[in-house]
Amino acid sequence: MGIDYGADDARMSFTTEMATNDLAALMDEKLKPGCIVGVESTFPYYATRLLEEHARPAQIQVIDDLLYQLRLVKSRAEIELIVRARRSLTKTVMELAQNLRLGWVAWN
């Protein structure tokens, strides 16, 4: 579809079954038996079972703290997007503020 997700691998799925099959195939392609896999604590149970079945990792580690620290690091492009989003939000809020009145409710 011509969309650059900035990821090593992007797959399109339209059903849960397709997504599960794609995830299993990705695990088969990328992960080797005996590897160590890091996941967030919110990683779905069914995906953990799929991981155990397809990758057969030696260990699955919860890496919430590491992921949190890495999310704090931003590239120049990410910083620019944040700045642009803030400007857009500020402009929108200022425009909305001109139309707001205390205690006034408009119903369609």
Secondary structure, DSSP 8 states (H G I E B T S, - for coil): -----SSS-----SSHHHHHHHHHHHHHHH--TT-EEEE-TT--HHHHHHHHHHT--SEEEE-HHHHHHHHH---HHHHHHHHHHHHHHHHHHHHHHTT--TT-----
